[in-house]
Amino acid sequence: MYAMGILGSLFGIPGIDAESLVASLALIPHGVMHEGMLWTPITYMFLHANLFHIGVNMLGLYLLGPDLENAMGSRAFLALYLSAGLAGALGFLLVSYIWLGLPTMVVGASGAIMGLLGAIVALYPARVYVLIPLMIPVRASVLAVLLVSTHLFFILTPYGGPVAYDVHLFGGFTGFVVAWTLAHLHRREWRDVFPPSERFYACVEMETLAHQLAGCEAPEEAAPEDWNRYRKLKEALRYEDVPSVEELRASRRD
């Protein structure tokens, strides 16, 4: 979409130039509330203001997305992403437009990306990520607390600048709720096989098997019963913070 806007503007193609895309697809509160532009709470997240804007958001997608998609599956991951972006749009309408009365608009995938962070906090709060460009390692749960507190400060004070902090907060909260709900339902589905009292030991068994299988040069080197047991554990513990065979092999290659 970003490239389309650039090319449309460069070659003067009506309808797909950057200005036309913003006018028809950006989240403009007046358009939603009074002109029936009800598609824009979804389409706004596919537009970006500049290269830095899209670069930061896609970096977040690259860092946070794979772990979640591996755990949830592609369909649930897409649903999480879109629902977080939609919730960010609704939050923007409620806070910036209705409460604060700001005649502004918003574009960007930040609400959806913050939804991914919220999901990471729900599933893997102890995981450590590096803040770029500061290069400071920080736990996902600590990062979430810092972001929520600073975002609330900027919303409630005049020091925020042209950033849609309400989009971030609503998107992040939605991602947390969706991921927590999916994990809770999955654990309930498997509680007869692995009761909560035995889940820790199942995680230890899965990690041990993962290290054992990742060390094999070829899949046939491992016993079939080990692979079968590992696959069952992986499905049952898909929302637990246990490294998979693929992750361990990738880390060894690095």
C-alpha positions as a LaTeX table, in Angstrom:
\begin{tabular}{lrrr}
\hline
Residue & $x$ (\AA) & $y$ (\AA) & $z$ (\AA) \\
\hline
Met1 & 0.00 & 0.00 & 0.00 \\
Tyr2 & 2.85 & 2.38 & 0.82 \\
Ala3 & 4.59 & 1.64 & $-2.48$ \\
Met4 & 1.30 & 2.02 & $-4.34$ \\
Gly5 & 0.83 & 5.50 & $-2.90$ \\
Ile6 & 4.36 & 6.52 & $-3.90$ \\
Leu7 & 4.04 & 5.16 & $-7.43$ \\
Gly8 & 0.55 & 6.59 & $-7.85$ \\
Ser9 & 1.79 & 10.03 & $-6.85$ \\
Leu10 & 4.93 & 9.72 & $-8.97$ \\
Phe11 & 3.06 & 8.82 & $-12.16$ \\
Gly12 & $-0.05$ & 10.85 & $-11.41$ \\
Ile13 & $-2.42$ & 7.88 & $-11.33$ \\
Pro14 & $-5.77$ & 9.06 & $-9.98$ \\
Gly15 & $-7.31$ & 7.08 & $-7.13$ \\
Ile16 & $-4.15$ & 5.35 & $-5.94$ \\
Asp17 & $-1.91$ & 8.32 & $-5.27$ \\
Ala18 & $-0.94$ & 8.89 & $-1.63$ \\
Glu19 & $-3.44$ & 11.69 & $-1.09$ \\
Ser20 & $-6.35$ & 9.69 & $-2.53$ \\
Leu21 & $-5.47$ & 6.61 & $-0.47$ \\
Val22 & $-5.43$ & 8.66 & 2.72 \\
Ala23 & $-8.73$ & 10.32 & 1.86 \\
Ser24 & $-10.48$ & 7.00 & 1.25 \\
Leu25 & $-8.73$ & 4.56 & 3.61 \\
Ala26 & $-7.35$ & 6.52 & 6.59 \\
Leu27 & $-9.28$ & 6.55 & 9.86 \\
Ile28 & $-10.95$ & 9.95 & 9.84 \\
Pro29 & $-13.42$ & 10.19 & 12.76 \\
His30 & $-15.82$ & 12.53 & 10.98 \\
Gly31 & $-15.94$ & 10.17 & 8.01 \\
Val32 & $-16.76$ & 7.20 & 10.23 \\
Met33 & $-19.30$ & 8.94 & 12.44 \\
His34 & $-21.08$ & 11.07 & 9.84 \\
Glu35 & $-20.27$ & 9.81 & 6.33 \\
Gly36 & $-20.55$ & 6.04 & 6.73 \\
Met37 & $-16.89$ & 5.23 & 6.06 \\
Leu38 & $-17.15$ & 2.12 & 8.20 \\
Trp39 & $-14.33$ & 0.29 & 6.39 \\
Thr40 & $-11.65$ & 2.70 & 7.57 \\
Pro41 & $-11.25$ & 1.20 & 11.11 \\
Ile42 & $-9.72$ & $-1.76$ & 9.23 \\
Thr43 & $-8.05$ & $-0.14$ & 6.23 \\
Tyr44 & $-6.21$ & 2.55 & 8.22 \\
Met45 & $-3.75$ & 0.00 & 9.56 \\
Phe46 & $-2.42$ & $-0.69$ & 6.04 \\
Leu47 & $-1.37$ & 2.93 & 5.43 \\
His48 & 1.74 & 4.65 & 6.78 \\
Ala49 & 2.95 & 8.22 & 6.87 \\
Asn50 & 6.61 & 7.68 & 5.90 \\
Leu51 & 9.42 & 5.14 & 5.66 \\
Phe52 & 10.33 & 5.45 & 9.34 \\
His53 & 6.71 & 4.82 & 10.33 \\
Ile54 & 6.33 & 1.67 & 8.26 \\
Gly55 & 9.86 & 0.52 & 9.12 \\
Val56 & 9.26 & 0.61 & 12.88 \\
Asn57 & 5.94 & $-1.20$ & 12.56 \\
Met58 & 7.29 & $-3.91$ & 10.28 \\
Leu59 & 10.26 & $-4.39$ & 12.61 \\
Gly60 & 7.79 & $-5.01$ & 15.42 \\
Leu61 & 5.89 & $-7.49$ & 13.24 \\
Tyr62 & 9.14 & $-9.27$ & 12.40 \\
Leu63 & 10.27 & $-9.52$ & 16.03 \\
Leu64 & 6.95 & $-10.42$ & 17.67 \\
Gly65 & 4.96 & $-12.17$ & 14.94 \\
Pro66 & 6.76 & $-15.51$ & 14.35 \\
Asp67 & 6.50 & $-16.78$ & 17.94 \\
Leu68 & 2.80 & $-15.97$ & 18.08 \\
Glu69 & 1.98 & $-17.41$ & 14.67 \\
Asn70 & 3.83 & $-20.63$ & 15.51 \\
Ala71 & 1.82 & $-20.97$ & 18.71 \\
Met72 & $-1.60$ & $-19.90$ & 17.43 \\
Gly73 & $-1.58$ & $-20.90$ & 13.80 \\
Ser74 & $-1.97$ & $-18.49$ & 10.90 \\
Arg75 & $-5.74$ & $-17.98$ & 11.12 \\
Ala76 & $-5.81$ & $-17.18$ & 14.82 \\
Phe77 & $-2.77$ & $-14.94$ & 14.39 \\
Leu78 & $-4.50$ & $-12.98$ & 11.61 \\
Ala79 & $-7.62$ & $-12.67$ & 13.76 \\
Leu80 & $-5.51$ & $-11.39$ & 16.66 \\
Tyr81 & $-3.75$ & $-8.87$ & 14.42 \\
Leu82 & $-6.92$ & $-7.48$ & 12.84 \\
Ser83 & $-8.91$ & $-7.41$ & 16.08 \\
Ala84 & $-6.14$ & $-5.46$ & 17.82 \\
Gly85 & $-6.02$ & $-2.97$ & 14.96 \\
Leu86 & $-9.80$ & $-2.62$ & 14.99 \\
Ala87 & $-9.82$ & $-2.12$ & 18.77 \\
Gly88 & $-7.17$ & 0.56 & 18.36 \\
Ala89 & $-9.43$ & 2.36 & 15.89 \\
Leu90 & $-12.39$ & 2.20 & 18.29 \\
Gly91 & $-10.19$ & 3.49 & 21.09 \\
Phe92 & $-9.11$ & 6.39 & 18.90 \\
Leu93 & $-12.72$ & 7.28 & 18.18 \\
Leu94 & $-13.69$ & 7.12 & 21.86 \\
Val95 & $-10.70$ & 8.95 & 23.32 \\
Ser96 & $-9.32$ & 11.35 & 20.72 \\
Tyr97 & $-12.56$ & 12.24 & 18.95 \\
Ile98 & $-15.41$ & 11.87 & 21.46 \\
Trp99 & $-13.61$ & 12.53 & 24.76 \\
Leu100 & $-10.83$ & 14.94 & 23.79 \\
Gly101 & $-12.57$ & 16.38 & 20.73 \\
Leu102 & $-9.49$ & 16.33 & 18.51 \\
Pro103 & $-10.32$ & 16.78 & 14.78 \\
Thr104 & $-7.53$ & 14.48 & 13.62 \\
Met105 & $-6.98$ & 11.26 & 11.70 \\
Val106 & $-4.74$ & 8.23 & 12.09 \\
Val107 & $-2.90$ & 5.78 & 9.84 \\
Gly108 & $-0.52$ & 2.92 & 10.60 \\
Ala109 & $-0.32$ & $-0.61$ & 11.96 \\
Ser110 & 0.78 & 0.47 & 15.44 \\
Gly111 & $-2.43$ & $-0.67$ & 17.14 \\
Ala112 & $-2.12$ & $-4.13$ & 15.61 \\
Ile113 & 1.59 & $-4.34$ & 16.46 \\
Met114 & 0.90 & $-3.32$ & 20.06 \\
Gly115 & $-1.69$ & $-6.10$ & 20.06 \\
Leu116 & 1.13 & $-8.53$ & 19.30 \\
Leu117 & 3.09 & $-7.17$ & 22.25 \\
Gly118 & 0.03 & $-7.57$ & 24.45 \\
Ala119 & $-0.25$ & $-11.18$ & 23.30 \\
Ile120 & 3.42 & $-11.80$ & 24.05 \\
Val121 & 2.89 & $-10.44$ & 27.57 \\
Ala122 & $-0.11$ & $-12.75$ & 28.04 \\
Leu123 & 1.77 & $-15.84$ & 26.87 \\
Tyr124 & 5.49 & $-15.22$ & 27.43 \\
Pro125 & 5.88 & $-12.41$ & 30.00 \\
Ala126 & 9.41 & $-13.45$ & 30.95 \\
Arg127 & 10.83 & $-13.32$ & 27.43 \\
Val128 & 13.55 & $-10.74$ & 26.92 \\
Tyr129 & 13.59 & $-8.37$ & 23.97 \\
Val130 & 16.20 & $-5.78$ & 23.02 \\
Leu131 & 15.04 & $-2.19$ & 22.69 \\
Ile132 & 16.37 & $-0.84$ & 19.39 \\
Pro133 & 18.34 & 1.44 & 18.99 \\
Leu134 & 19.11 & 1.66 & 22.73 \\
Met135 & 20.18 & $-2.03$ & 22.74 \\
Ile136 & 18.78 & $-2.50$ & 26.23 \\
Pro137 & 17.42 & $-5.99$ & 27.08 \\
Val138 & 14.09 & $-5.89$ & 28.89 \\
Arg139 & 11.41 & $-8.40$ & 29.80 \\
Ala140 & 8.17 & $-8.25$ & 27.85 \\
Ser141 & 6.16 & $-7.65$ & 31.04 \\
Val142 & 8.42 & $-4.78$ & 32.10 \\
Leu143 & 8.25 & $-3.25$ & 28.62 \\
Ala144 & 4.45 & $-3.41$ & 28.74 \\
Val145 & 4.34 & $-1.61$ & 32.11 \\
Leu146 & 6.66 & 1.11 & 30.80 \\
Leu147 & 4.59 & 1.59 & 27.66 \\
Val148 & 1.25 & 1.69 & 29.47 \\
Ser149 & 2.46 & 4.20 & 32.06 \\
Thr150 & 4.10 & 6.51 & 29.50 \\
His151 & 1.12 & 6.28 & 27.14 \\
Leu152 & $-1.32$ & 7.22 & 29.89 \\
Phe153 & 0.93 & 10.14 & 30.83 \\
Phe154 & 1.00 & 11.44 & 27.27 \\
Ile155 & $-2.77$ & 11.04 & 26.84 \\
Leu156 & $-3.55$ & 12.94 & 30.04 \\
Thr157 & $-0.99$ & 15.71 & 29.51 \\
Pro158 & $-0.24$ & 18.08 & 26.61 \\
Tyr159 & 3.21 & 16.53 & 26.03 \\
Gly160 & 2.25 & 13.65 & 23.79 \\
Gly161 & 2.72 & 15.10 & 20.33 \\
Pro162 & 1.18 & 13.69 & 17.14 \\
Val163 & 1.11 & 10.04 & 18.27 \\
Ala164 & $-2.08$ & 7.98 & 18.66 \\
Tyr165 & $-1.37$ & 6.65 & 22.14 \\
Asp166 & $-4.98$ & 5.57 & 22.59 \\
Val167 & $-4.67$ & 3.34 & 19.50 \\
His168 & $-1.63$ & 1.68 & 21.08 \\
Leu169 & $-3.32$ & 1.11 & 24.44 \\
Phe170 & $-6.55$ & $-0.32$ & 23.09 \\
Gly171 & $-4.70$ & $-2.50$ & 20.59 \\
Gly172 & $-2.31$ & $-3.82$ & 23.22 \\
Phe173 & $-5.08$ & $-4.60$ & 25.70 \\
Thr174 & $-7.08$ & $-6.42$ & 23.02 \\
Gly175 & $-4.08$ & $-8.51$ & 22.00 \\
Phe176 & $-3.55$ & $-9.48$ & 25.64 \\
Val177 & $-7.19$ & $-10.52$ & 26.11 \\
Val178 & $-7.38$ & $-12.48$ & 22.84 \\
Ala179 & $-4.14$ & $-14.38$ & 23.48 \\
Trp180 & $-5.00$ & $-15.10$ & 27.12 \\
Thr181 & $-8.44$ & $-16.39$ & 26.11 \\
Leu182 & $-7.06$ & $-18.67$ & 23.40 \\
Ala183 & $-4.45$ & $-20.07$ & 25.78 \\
His184 & $-7.02$ & $-20.60$ & 28.54 \\
Leu185 & $-9.41$ & $-22.46$ & 26.22 \\
His186 & $-6.58$ & $-24.61$ & 24.88 \\
Arg187 & $-5.38$ & $-25.56$ & 28.36 \\
Arg188 & $-8.91$ & $-26.47$ & 29.35 \\
Glu189 & $-9.16$ & $-28.69$ & 26.28 \\
Trp190 & $-6.03$ & $-30.59$ & 27.35 \\
Arg191 & $-6.49$ & $-30.53$ & 31.13 \\
Asp192 & $-7.54$ & $-34.19$ & 31.26 \\
Val193 & $-4.31$ & $-35.21$ & 29.54 \\
Phe194 & $-2.03$ & $-32.74$ & 31.34 \\
Pro195 & $-3.67$ & $-31.38$ & 34.52 \\
Pro196 & $-2.35$ & $-28.04$ & 35.80 \\
Ser197 & $-0.37$ & $-29.86$ & 38.50 \\
Glu198 & 1.53 & $-31.81$ & 35.82 \\
Arg199 & 2.01 & $-29.06$ & 33.23 \\
Phe200 & 5.39 & $-28.01$ & 34.59 \\
Tyr201 & 6.78 & $-31.55$ & 34.30 \\
Ala202 & 5.31 & $-31.86$ & 30.80 \\
Cys203 & 7.14 & $-28.65$ & 29.83 \\
Val204 & 10.41 & $-30.05$ & 31.17 \\
Glu205 & 9.86 & $-33.28$ & 29.23 \\
Met206 & 9.10 & $-31.39$ & 26.03 \\
Glu207 & 12.18 & $-29.18$ & 26.35 \\
Thr208 & 14.38 & $-32.22$ & 27.01 \\
Leu209 & 12.99 & $-33.99$ & 23.96 \\
Ala210 & 13.36 & $-30.83$ & 21.87 \\
His211 & 17.07 & $-30.57$ & 22.71 \\
Gln212 & 17.54 & $-34.28$ & 22.03 \\
Leu213 & 15.77 & $-34.15$ & 18.66 \\
Ala214 & 17.39 & $-30.87$ & 17.61 \\
Gly215 & 20.79 & $-32.53$ & 18.02 \\
Cys216 & 19.97 & $-35.20$ & 15.43 \\
Glu217 & 21.48 & $-34.57$ & 12.02 \\
Ala218 & 18.48 & $-36.20$ & 10.29 \\
Pro219 & 14.92 & $-36.90$ & 11.53 \\
Glu220 & 15.35 & $-40.67$ & 11.05 \\
Glu221 & 18.16 & $-40.74$ & 13.62 \\
Ala222 & 15.63 & $-40.29$ & 16.43 \\
Ala223 & 13.27 & $-43.01$ & 17.57 \\
Pro224 & 9.75 & $-42.70$ & 16.12 \\
Glu225 & 8.22 & $-42.87$ & 19.60 \\
Asp226 & 10.28 & $-39.84$ & 20.64 \\
Trp227 & 8.95 & $-37.83$ & 17.68 \\
Asn228 & 5.39 & $-38.95$ & 18.39 \\
Arg229 & 5.69 & $-37.98$ & 22.05 \\
Tyr230 & 7.24 & $-34.64$ & 21.12 \\
Arg231 & 4.46 & $-33.83$ & 18.64 \\
Lys232 & 1.79 & $-34.60$ & 21.24 \\
Leu233 & 3.53 & $-32.44$ & 23.83 \\
Lys234 & 4.00 & $-29.62$ & 21.34 \\
Glu235 & 0.29 & $-29.58$ & 20.50 \\
Ala236 & $-0.77$ & $-29.78$ & 24.14 \\
Leu237 & 1.71 & $-27.12$ & 25.29 \\
Arg238 & 1.55 & $-24.82$ & 22.28 \\
Tyr239 & 0.96 & $-21.77$ & 24.48 \\
Glu240 & 3.70 & $-22.54$ & 27.00 \\
Asp241 & 7.10 & $-20.88$ & 26.80 \\
Val242 & 9.04 & $-23.96$ & 25.71 \\
Pro243 & 11.56 & $-23.86$ & 22.80 \\
Ser244 & 10.70 & $-26.03$ & 19.82 \\
Val245 & 13.01 & $-28.23$ & 17.77 \\
Glu246 & 12.92 & $-25.69$ & 14.95 \\
Glu247 & 13.86 & $-22.81$ & 17.26 \\
Leu248 & 16.74 & $-24.74$ & 18.78 \\
Arg249 & 18.10 & $-25.72$ & 15.38 \\
Ala250 & 17.83 & $-22.13$ & 14.17 \\
Ser251 & 19.68 & $-20.83$ & 17.23 \\
Arg252 & 22.47 & $-23.39$ & 16.71 \\
Arg253 & 22.85 & $-22.30$ & 13.07 \\
Asp254 & 23.11 & $-18.68$ & 14.20 \\
\hline
\end{tabular}
